[in-house]
Amino acid sequence: MQHVDAVIARRLESGVPLVGTVSRYIIAAGGKRLRPALLLLTCGALGFEGPQRFNLAAVVEFIHTATLLHDDVVDESAMRRGNATANQSFGNPASVLVGDFLYSRAFQMMVDANNMRVMAVLADATNVIAEGEVLQLMNMHNAALDEAGYLHVIRSKTAKLFEASARVGAILAGASAAEEAQCAEYGQALGTAFQVIDDVLDYAGDAAVMGKSLGDDLREGKATLPLISAMQRGSAAQQDLIRGAIESGATGMLEDVISIVRQTGALDFSRDCAALEAQRAVAAASTLPQGPHTDCLIELARQLLGRNS
């Protein structure tokens, strides 16, 4: 990861000072670096040690960071990882344009890899992520969204880059088609579990630990799995209250919504869904060659369920 951070720092350089300032601001703000770590671990599990893994790990982090810059503008977010968002600090135009810079820099770096399959996977992932963002926008304040629709959004918006990161690691390693498919399966399952837990924490987390305000999803009108499950299990009155909260984005109802989500067992149901995805990830990783990198992939999936930020 130190090598990856060195690549990130070098490739953030620009002749336009504001580009580097905004980019460094959001990248230095923290984050789990899960996607680049996933690419590195997959390479390690399959025996690839070439320097191109550092370049492509930085690429997936740039793509992820670009999505964050754009997301925060769309969602009108004021806080991320305990700090003011880039759009809050530098304004929406700068955030959008620097996000564009990071996307284009990522594609320049993909060319350096000189591997058409890698480029195809990452280009496809970037496109699917954009479609997922649009789908989520279309579903804002849509209380009729069901579990299948929700999973389609998060597998496009969040899990796709996890899947691509693991698949790229397999491609770099020259893995067999079967191994590549298992790596992609692992990434998709891990990314899905990650997002479900993230949505659970919006109603069950600690704002100080998470670095963002509780109820942000409700304010934005997002019908996430805890709310979908609560409406399926709640009384008619409880369903009406949650439906009204989603449609209006009224955080004044947050305490009532949290109470209903807990009373109906919706949080436990959502955690169980995340656990099934984590088990799917473990099963996929268990097919890879034995060793410390594979062990880490398995442990990562297991520990994901206990995250609190």
Order of alpha helices (4+ residues) and beta strands (2+ residues): alpha-alpha-alpha-alpha-beta-beta-alpha-alpha-alpha-alpha-alpha-alpha-alpha-alpha-alpha-alpha-alpha-alpha-alpha
